[in-house]
């Protein structure tokens, strides 16, 4: 059987004991006993101290005792943050301690603040507080509250940070004069019930998703002027503010922002179109410039005729919540699957590195089992080479084990969180400033996991992709130049021996061979890449990763714009080599060493929550959604 929880009245009694109202320097004792006559001598003046009688030499004066509780340096002083009621009770316990009885407490308190006291039950002893107008029970463990146990004089009730899931019990017999109700940061799922006297209602940061049902229940509150709904999933809808303002004509402030007459005019009539508005949130993620990327290619040796030929590309990834109810086909171009199909093993490569690499395809559902990355072994590489050399097409993997052998070497930081999808920008070659020009629109209908995702934030990662390519047909080991040179020497010896019987056709053949050798030398100097290359699985390296906070979008901000700073990853050696590669000015070395200030790795990230600014805009969005 579950043990009964802690009650509000028990927490109040515990708080009064912690004030030490009957201990020095408060209350009565040897430090002030002469100030009070015995009970039998002054029955009609038992609560009035004898100020005219001088205290004994061993007693303290009232001023000295008050100084002990009021001085901030005194060991008997109250802690910072104590209420005015606590300070008054301590002073009263010195000036007139006989007044501190239960009847006094029940008639004195007009405000009770029981915050973070592990309270789970609101008991009927609260009815003993005859003049209680404000009750604050925030940051406790209350799951439900019975309005029968609330004093009828109550005007303000705050229950922030509890575990309340329903207002049904609270609305059965609420205090008739209740004007403000604070239920933020709870677990409310449904609309509020009838509370006719409410002027202010705070339901922020709950799990409310049905905007139309909520407005239907709030229309019955004729005196409601202040409303807070931000932090709920329904507040992420693009037409949330306009629909609420048009539904509650008497509202003066929504989410602590004054409702202006122009807003009421702009959203006029929007509430009548509620049945046609889509229940989906819309976000736009923009990734701009990337700076401070290390150019790793300058550290690689020059490739030989047999390779490997190394190419580098860079991109940015971020995770976003997966919408189980929405369509995912529009995201395929930007999605990095947790397990991806291998890239084509043979590709035609040009003289320059391509600016964009074809996005990886999402694998079939049956191959989505998470597996660990396994590097390709030497035997596997040999099998691939043999397959390519023979001209056979490489079959796609059919099992998880085969897929793991061919998947890229993915860092653990590139794995999306549960319930999210990993998106990436297009692959770009190295540059001092990499312009991503990335923009992706996300439409989500499942608003509850979306709220949890925004509270957690997204992880932005800068990735370097390294690909090693090898010639499909290895070059011939014997140099054709030596063969042609031998033939030339043989012809020369034959001429020296007096064999001059050859006609003009032989001379033309020798001349043609010399021209071919000359052309082959020129081609070797240019170091042209073979036309057909076999690519190894990509090697991915995380250059920087960090969390972007998205909670401001829940708190009413329409845009989160930040520059992620991952620190300096460049080195003096790499920057110097890159400078010498791109410039012939060797004298710049001394200036470079004396004033070296590398730029940190940064990424520009923006996440915008789409919000309609008028009823016409909301209807245009609706029309666009239907057309789509």
C-alpha positions, 0 to 999 in steps of 0.5 A: 500500500502506498504511503500517504504523501506530505500535506500542505498543512504539515509543510506549513507547521514544519516551516514555522518550527524552522523559524524558531519562534520559541527559542532565543532570541525569540519567545520567552526565557531567561533572557526576558522573563522579567518583562512578563508577569505571571499568568495569575497576576494579570489575567486581563492583561496576559498579552501585554508585556511590562515595559515599565519594569526594568529588566534584570542585569542578566537579561537582554533589551528588546532593541538588542534582541531585535538587532540579533534577528535583523542584522545580516551578520548575526547567526540568528538572522534569517536566510536571504529570500525569506518572505516579509511574513517570516521577518514579521513573525520573528520580530513579533516573537521578540516583542510579544511572543504570547500572541503566537498561538494557532488562532493567531496564525490561522487569522494572520496569514493572507499568503502562503508560499510552500515551494519545493517542500515535497508536498503531494496532498492539499488537505482540508486543514487549509480551510482553517486559514480564514483570510487566505487570499494567495496560495503558492504550491509550486515545485512540488509533487501534486498530481491532482487538487481537490477544490473542496479543500481550498479556502473560499477567500482564495484569489490567487492559486499557483501550482507551477512545476507539479505533475497535474494532468487534469483540471477536472477536480479543481473545477468542480467547486472552485473558490468563487473569487479565484482570479488568477490560476497558474498551472504552467510546467505541468502535464495537462493534456486537455482543455480547461473547465469552467472557471467563470471568475478567472481574469488571468490564466497561465497554462504555459509549458504543458502538453496541450495540442488541440488549439480549437478545443482549447479556444472552445473551452476558454470562450466561456471565461467572460472575464479572462484578460491575460492568457499564457499558452507558450511552451505548449505544442499548439503554440508552434502552429503558424496561425496560433497567435492570430487564431487565439486573438480572434477567438477571444475578443476580450483578451488584452495580453497573450503570452505576456505580449499586449494584444493591439487593436491592429492585431485584432483587425489583421486576424479578424475572421480567422477563427471561423476557418479553424476546421480548414487549417492544417495542424502542422508546424513549419520550420526553415533551417538555414546553414550559411558559411563555414570558416576555419576548415583545415585543408588536409590535402596539403599534408598528403604526399603526391600520388603515384601512377598507381594511386591512391588519388585522394579527394576531400569534401566537406559538409555540415550535418544536423539532426531534426525530429522525425515526423511519424505522421508526415511525409518523408519523401521530400526529405530524401535529398538531405537525409543521411541514413544511419546505414547507407548504400555504398557509392558506385565503385567506378566513376568517371572523374574529371580534372577538378573535384566536383562541388557536390557529390550525389546524396546517399540513398536511403536504404531499404527498411529491412537493412536498417538494423544498427551495426558497428562500422567495420573497415574494409580488409585487404582480402575484401579490397582484392575481391573488389579489384578482381570484380572490377577488373573482370567487368562484373557488376558488384551486387548490392549487399543483402545482409547487415554484415555485408552492408557493414563491410561497405558502409562509410567509417562513421563517427559516433557523433554522426549517429542521430538521436532516437526519434530524429533524422540526420540531415546534411548540406551538399558536399563542397570542396575546401575553401577559406570560406565554404558557402553552404547555401543550404535551406530546408523546410520541415513540416511536422504534424506530431507536435508532442515529440517536436516540443521535446526535441526543441527542449533538447536542441539539435547537434550541428557537426562539420564533417570531412569526407575523404575518398581514396580512388585507385586505377581500375587497370594498373599501369604497365610496369615496363616503360614504353620509352625504353623500348622505343629508345632501344629501337632507335639505337638499333636503327642507328647501328644499322645505319653505321654499318652501311645498311642504307638500303631503306627507303623513305617509308622507314625514316617516316616510321622512325620519326613517328615513333619519336613523336609518340615518345615525346607526347608520352613524356608530356602526358606524364608531366601533366600527371593526368588522372586515369579516366576510370577509378575505383573508389574506396568507402568514404572515411568520415572525420568530425572536425567540430560538433556542438549543441544549438539550443532551440528552446527560445522557439518554445518561448515565443521567439520566431528565430534562433540565429547563432554562429557555432564556434568549435575552436581552432583546428588549423595549424601553422604548418598546414596554413603555411603549406596551403599558402605556398601552394597557392602563392609564389611569394616566398617572402611572406613566410616571416610575416606569417610566422610573426603574426599568426592568428588562425581563424576558428572553425565556425558555422552559421546556423538559423532555425526559423519558426514560420508564423502567420502575421495576418488572416490572409497569410494563414489562408494563403498557407492553407491554399499552398498546402492543399495545392502541394 
